[in-house]
């Protein structure tokens, strides 16, 4: 997904900072200079807005945030006529919200309303909070009646999401893959999640991310993507660089994001020295994140590259960052390899945590119906929007087609799988637009 922001004010600038693939249309010269300085000229379009701006290739989400309500509504109508999948409109006057929704645009934001709600929440800490809590296979509450759950006087289960339907809670027995809808007061969301899920750490695909910062561009690439992923999963980030100046900037970014971090200054970040420098004795690097740019390209097959040797040597998960976050869409290949199902479940976990849609390319000959049932169980368990396609013949064609479409933000790839060759993976790493999470078939994943 690529976002176009109409209006480069404070809201537009914040969205540009948090969404590296976004572009902005702005007419004010002072703001244009500021936007180009902060985000680069290729992401800034000089306005004022006109319908031809919607011809930019690859844009399917439009955020309309100028300072004039009438202008915003006019642009929203044009975006609706163009058939954009996602349209978000900002208005100052809350009375205009029904008018916009009558046009068929549901996503309308009013900063004054948001501010009022935030103030009320601060002054009235017992305001209601609706949360959705999944029931995983290890939950101690499976088989219990809803009425037997004891959350105290300030929380109650009001419904259950089961097989895509919302059911009344009264009289229901809790089943695996249910999602409980709980209303609480007093901000007890995290406490209630721990009470129900218990082993919530098993949702985390790894405990930390180690981000390698080689040059200035890696701050807005590798580190930004790592902080985004760590913030949502709830883990820490290790920042690794040999440059004290880059470390200072990296620490500033980590503090601003609220993600806990550690700073590692190493002697060298050359490719040959990475495993020895970063994989310190007694240190768990978790997921190793870096940007594979032109500095890693070599004129021979991928399996003879130093990069290939490094990926094989690290052994754990590796995130190759392409500035694709947020991850709206995740791609995974499920095949007959023994560990493939575990990596697919990790893709579902990420889809659940990141609220991403998932595409599964299912390439199975030994037990196709069994694999299909496994995917169905994972869909029910995690409640992820999933498209599951059985692939006949060589899955490489479908894989490359998905990769070339530009619609995939993250590929979760099983390093041990023989279905997609490592030379194809090398092409995806060097030339593909998608970030890639390379996993080794984990053995400790809880299957439904």
TATAZI-V21000 format. One record per residue. N is the residue number from 0. RES is the residue in three letters. SS is DSSP state (A for helix, B for strand, O for the rest). PSI is psi in whole degrees, 0 to 359 (none if undefined). NEAR is the number of other ideal C-beta (glycine too) atoms within 12 Angstrom. Layout:
N;RES;SS;PSI;NEAR + N;RES;SS;PSI;NEAR
This chain:
0;UNK;O;138;30 + 1;UNK;B;133;30 + 2;UNK;B;137;33 + 3;UNK;B;128;43 + 4;UNK;B;123;46 + 5;UNK;B;104;46 + 6;UNK;O;115;38 + 7;UNK;O;36;42 + 8;UNK;O;203;30 + 9;UNK;A;318;18 + 10;UNK;A;314;31 + 11;UNK;A;319;40 + 12;UNK;A;321;27 + 13;UNK;A;318;22 + 14;UNK;A;322;33 + 15;UNK;A;322;35 + 16;UNK;A;321;25 + 17;UNK;A;352;27 + 18;UNK;O;90;33 + 19;UNK;O;339;34 + 20;UNK;O;0;37 + 21;UNK;O;153;40 + 22;UNK;B;157;36 + 23;UNK;B;145;46 + 24;UNK;B;124;39 + 25;UNK;B;144;35 + 26;UNK;O;330;26 + 27;UNK;O;126;21 + 28;UNK;A;321;15 + 29;UNK;A;318;13 + 30;UNK;A;323;28 + 31;UNK;A;314;25 + 32;UNK;A;318;16 + 33;UNK;A;315;20 + 34;UNK;A;317;35 + 35;UNK;A;323;22 + 36;UNK;A;320;16 + 37;UNK;A;321;22 + 38;UNK;A;356;32 + 39;UNK;O;145;17 + 40;UNK;A;334;15 + 41;UNK;A;344;14 + 42;UNK;A;4;32 + 43;UNK;B;129;31 + 44;UNK;B;130;31 + 45;UNK;B;130;21 + 46;UNK;O;198;27 + 47;UNK;O;164;22 + 48;UNK;O;142;31 + 49;UNK;O;162;17 + 50;UNK;A;334;18 + 51;UNK;A;339;13 + 52;UNK;A;335;30 + 53;UNK;A;359;30 + 54;UNK;A;356;13 + 55;UNK;O;129;27 + 56;UNK;O;137;11 + 57;UNK;O;353;19 + 58;UNK;B;125;30 + 59;UNK;B;6;25 + 60;UNK;B;133;29 + 61;UNK;B;127;42 + 62;UNK;B;122;42 + 63;UNK;B;112;45 + 64;UNK;O;45;40 + 65;UNK;O;177;33 + 66;UNK;O;2;23 + 67;UNK;O;121;23 + 68;UNK;A;316;28 + 69;UNK;A;316;19 + 70;UNK;A;319;27 + 71;UNK;A;319;39 + 72;UNK;A;321;30 + 73;UNK;A;314;23 + 74;UNK;A;322;40 + 75;UNK;A;320;40 + 76;UNK;A;318;25 + 77;UNK;A;320;28 + 78;UNK;A;322;34 + 79;UNK;A;318;26 + 80;UNK;A;328;17 + 81;UNK;A;345;22 + 82;UNK;O;28;14 + 83;UNK;O;141;32 + 84;UNK;O;322;21 + 85;UNK;B;125;23 + 86;UNK;B;126;38 + 87;UNK;B;132;32 + 88;UNK;B;134;43 + 89;UNK;B;136;41 + 90;UNK;O;150;35 + 91;UNK;O;322;27 + 92;UNK;O;112;21 + 93;UNK;A;341;22 + 94;UNK;A;343;14 + 95;UNK;A;349;27 + 96;UNK;A;312;26 + 97;UNK;A;323;15 + 98;UNK;A;316;21 + 99;UNK;A;321;33 + 100;UNK;A;331;19 + 101;UNK;A;337;15 + 102;UNK;O;352;24 + 103;UNK;O;15;18 + 104;UNK;O;110;33 + 105;UNK;O;330;17 + 106;UNK;B;92;25 + 107;UNK;B;130;33 + 108;UNK;B;142;27 + 109;UNK;O;107;26 + 110;UNK;A;325;22 + 111;UNK;A;321;19 + 112;UNK;A;316;20 + 113;UNK;A;317;18 + 114;UNK;A;317;15 + 115;UNK;A;317;15 + 116;UNK;A;320;18 + 117;UNK;A;319;14 + 118;UNK;A;317;13 + 119;UNK;A;320;15 + 120;UNK;A;324;18 + 121;UNK;A;321;13 + 122;UNK;A;338;11 + 123;UNK;O;80;16 + 124;UNK;O;351;15 + 125;UNK;O;19;18 + 126;UNK;O;150;20 + 127;UNK;B;147;23 + 128;UNK;B;116;26 + 129;UNK;B;123;21 + 130;UNK;B;158;30 + 131;UNK;B;121;28 + 132;UNK;B;119;39 + 133;UNK;B;151;41 + 134;UNK;O;107;39 + 135;UNK;O;167;39 + 136;UNK;O;338;26 + 137;UNK;O;8;22 + 138;UNK;O;134;31 + 139;UNK;O;356;18 + 140;UNK;O;357;32 + 141;UNK;O;132;24 + 142;UNK;O;349;15 + 143;UNK;O;158;20 + 144;UNK;B;149;18 + 145;UNK;A;321;30 + 146;UNK;A;341;16 + 147;UNK;A;348;17 + 148;UNK;O;128;28 + 149;UNK;O;100;17 + 150;UNK;O;0;30 + 151;UNK;O;187;15 + 152;UNK;O;349;11 + 153;UNK;O;22;21 + 154;UNK;B;146;30 + 155;UNK;B;143;26 + 156;UNK;B;121;37 + 157;UNK;B;348;25 + 158;UNK;B;171;24 + 159;UNK;B;130;33 + 160;UNK;B;117;28 + 161;UNK;B;122;26 + 162;UNK;O;39;18 + 163;UNK;O;359;16 + 164;UNK;B;152;14 + 165;UNK;B;122;18 + 166;UNK;B;152;23 + 167;UNK;B;144;15 + 168;UNK;O;334;27 + 169;UNK;O;125;14 + 170;UNK;O;359;13 + 171;UNK;O;146;28 + 172;UNK;B;142;21 + 173;UNK;O;129;30 + 174;UNK;O;156;27 + 175;UNK;O;139;26 + 176;UNK;O;1;29 + 177;UNK;O;155;39 + 178;UNK;B;115;36 + 179;UNK;B;133;41 + 180;UNK;B;113;31 + 181;UNK;B;130;36 + 182;UNK;B;126;25 + 183;UNK;B;163;32 + 184;UNK;B;144;23 + 185;UNK;O;13;21 + 186;UNK;O;50;19 + 187;UNK;O;20;28 + 188;UNK;A;306;23 + 189;UNK;A;321;17 + 190;UNK;A;316;21 + 191;UNK;A;321;33 + 192;UNK;A;316;29 + 193;UNK;A;323;19 + 194;UNK;A;319;26 + 195;UNK;A;313;37 + 196;UNK;A;324;31 + 197;UNK;O;293;21 + 198;UNK;O;52;20 + 199;UNK;A;339;25 + 200;UNK;A;339;20 + 201;UNK;A;349;23 + 202;UNK;A;338;33 + 203;UNK;O;125;29 + 204;UNK;O;338;41 + 205;UNK;O;164;38 + 206;UNK;O;342;24 + 207;UNK;B;165;33 + 208;UNK;B;131;45 + 209;UNK;B;112;43 + 210;UNK;B;121;50 + 211;UNK;B;122;51 + 212;UNK;O;108;45 + 213;UNK;O;320;35 + 214;UNK;O;175;24 + 215;UNK;O;318;17 + 216;UNK;A;338;23 + 217;UNK;A;342;35 + 218;UNK;A;311;34 + 219;UNK;A;355;32 + 220;UNK;A;273;34 + 221;UNK;A;309;46 + 222;UNK;A;317;47 + 223;UNK;A;315;40 + 224;UNK;A;321;44 + 225;UNK;A;318;49 + 226;UNK;A;321;41 + 227;UNK;A;311;39 + 228;UNK;A;317;42 + 229;UNK;A;322;39 + 230;UNK;A;319;27 + 231;UNK;A;319;28 + 232;UNK;A;329;32 + 233;UNK;O;45;24 + 234;UNK;O;176;32 + 235;UNK;B;167;30 + 236;UNK;B;133;44 + 237;UNK;B;123;41 + 238;UNK;B;121;46 + 239;UNK;B;125;42 + 240;UNK;B;163;35 + 241;UNK;O;359;24 + 242;UNK;O;112;24 + 243;UNK;A;326;16 + 244;UNK;A;317;16 + 245;UNK;A;324;31 + 246;UNK;A;318;29 + 247;UNK;A;316;18 + 248;UNK;A;322;25 + 249;UNK;A;319;40 + 250;UNK;A;323;29 + 251;UNK;A;318;18 + 252;UNK;A;318;34 + 253;UNK;A;317;31 + 254;UNK;A;319;17 + 255;UNK;A;328;19 + 256;UNK;A;341;27 + 257;UNK;O;6;16 + 258;UNK;O;130;30 + 259;UNK;O;144;21 + 260;UNK;B;162;31 + 261;UNK;B;148;26 + 262;UNK;B;124;28 + 263;UNK;B;115;30 + 264;UNK;B;122;23 + 265;UNK;O;163;29 + 266;UNK;O;324;15 + 267;UNK;O;147;19 + 268;UNK;O;24;33 + 269;UNK;O;152;19 + 270;UNK;A;320;27 + 271;UNK;A;330;15 + 272;UNK;A;357;19 + 273;UNK;A;305;35 + 274;UNK;A;316;30 + 275;UNK;A;324;18 + 276;UNK;A;319;27 + 277;UNK;A;319;38 + 278;UNK;O;70;25 + 279;UNK;O;150;17 + 280;UNK;O;128;9 + 281;UNK;O;356;6 + 282;UNK;O;134;19 + 283;UNK;O;113;22 + 284;UNK;O;349;36 + 285;UNK;O;240;32 + 286;UNK;B;126;42 + 287;UNK;B;120;40 + 288;UNK;B;135;46 + 289;UNK;B;170;44 + 290;UNK;O;123;37 + 291;UNK;O;83;40 + 292;UNK;O;200;23 + 293;UNK;A;337;14 + 294;UNK;A;344;20 + 295;UNK;A;1;26 + 296;UNK;O;137;18 + 297;UNK;O;153;20 + 298;UNK;O;66;8 + 299;UNK;O;178;13 + 300;UNK;O;150;16 + 301;UNK;A;324;29 + 302;UNK;A;354;18 + 303;UNK;A;1;15 + 304;UNK;O;153;26 + 305;UNK;A;328;23 + 306;UNK;A;318;35 + 307;UNK;A;315;28 + 308;UNK;A;321;19 + 309;UNK;A;315;31 + 310;UNK;A;320;35 + 311;UNK;A;324;22 + 312;UNK;A;323;21 + 313;UNK;A;318;30 + 314;UNK;O;327;22 + 315;UNK;O;189;31 + 316;UNK;O;143;36 + 317;UNK;B;130;43 + 318;UNK;B;117;49 + 319;UNK;B;113;41 + 320;UNK;O;135;42 + 321;UNK;O;18;36 + 322;UNK;O;40;34 + 323;UNK;O;359;40 + 324;UNK;O;154;38 + 325;UNK;O;155;32 + 326;UNK;O;94;40 + 327;UNK;O;331;31 + 328;UNK;B;133;39 + 329;UNK;B;137;46 + 330;UNK;B;138;47 + 331;UNK;B;147;50 + 332;UNK;B;125;48 + 333;UNK;B;121;44 + 334;UNK;B;195;35 + 335;UNK;O;356;23 + 336;UNK;O;144;28 + 337;UNK;O;320;16 + 338;UNK;O;5;25 + 339;UNK;A;321;41 + 340;UNK;A;323;39 + 341;UNK;A;320;31 + 342;UNK;A;324;39 + 343;UNK;A;319;46 + 344;UNK;A;325;41 + 345;UNK;A;323;42 + 346;UNK;A;320;45 + 347;UNK;A;319;45 + 348;UNK;A;315;40 + 349;UNK;A;319;41 + 350;UNK;A;320;37 + 351;UNK;A;313;37 + 352;UNK;A;322;32 + 353;UNK;A;357;34 + 354;UNK;O;43;19 + 355;UNK;O;155;35 + 356;UNK;B;155;32 + 357;UNK;B;138;42 + 358;UNK;B;122;38 + 359;UNK;B;124;43 + 360;UNK;B;108;43 + 361;UNK;B;115;36 + 362;UNK;B;88;33 + 363;UNK;O;136;31 + 364;UNK;O;329;18 + 365;UNK;O;313;14 + 366;UNK;O;70;16 + 367;UNK;A;321;20 + 368;UNK;A;323;14 + 369;UNK;A;319;18 + 370;UNK;A;322;30 + 371;UNK;A;317;21 + 372;UNK;A;323;19 + 373;UNK;A;317;28 + 374;UNK;A;318;36 + 375;UNK;A;318;23 + 376;UNK;A;319;27 + 377;UNK;A;323;40 + 378;UNK;A;315;29 + 379;UNK;A;321;29 + 380;UNK;A;313;34 + 381;UNK;A;349;40 + 382;UNK;O;31;33 + 383;UNK;O;141;36 + 384;UNK;O;108;21 + 385;UNK;B;135;34 + 386;UNK;B;116;24 + 387;UNK;B;116;32 + 388;UNK;B;126;25 + 389;UNK;B;131;22 + 390;UNK;O;128;27 + 391;UNK;O;138;14 + 392;UNK;O;208;13 + 393;UNK;O;121;19 + 394;UNK;O;350;35 + 395;UNK;A;321;26 + 396;UNK;A;312;18 + 397;UNK;A;319;28 + 398;UNK;A;310;37 + 399;UNK;A;323;26 + 400;UNK;A;314;20 + 401;UNK;A;317;32 + 402;UNK;A;318;37 + 403;UNK;A;339;19 + 404;UNK;A;335;20 + 405;UNK;O;2;23 + 406;UNK;O;348;27 + 407;UNK;O;126;39 + 408;UNK;O;326;41 + 409;UNK;B;132;46 + 410;UNK;B;124;43 + 411;UNK;B;109;46 + 412;UNK;B;133;46 + 413;UNK;B;108;38 + 414;UNK;O;328;33 + 415;UNK;O;355;26 + 416;UNK;O;136;35 + 417;UNK;O;356;22 + 418;UNK;O;320;32 + 419;UNK;O;119;40 + 420;UNK;O;158;23 + 421;UNK;A;336;28 + 422;UNK;A;322;19 + 423;UNK;A;320;31 + 424;UNK;A;319;40 + 425;UNK;A;320;29 + 426;UNK;A;321;25 + 427;UNK;A;321;34 + 428;UNK;A;313;39 + 429;UNK;A;324;27 + 430;UNK;A;341;20 + 431;UNK;O;153;30 + 432;UNK;O;347;30 + 433;UNK;O;145;40 + 434;UNK;B;152;46 + 435;UNK;B;126;44 + 436;UNK;B;109;47 + 437;UNK;B;122;41 + 438;UNK;B;147;41 + 439;UNK;O;133;31 + 440;UNK;O;101;27 + 441;UNK;O;149;30 + 442;UNK;O;352;14 + 443;UNK;O;27;17 + 444;UNK;O;134;29 + 445;UNK;O;113;27 + 446;UNK;O;147;28 + 447;UNK;O;none;29
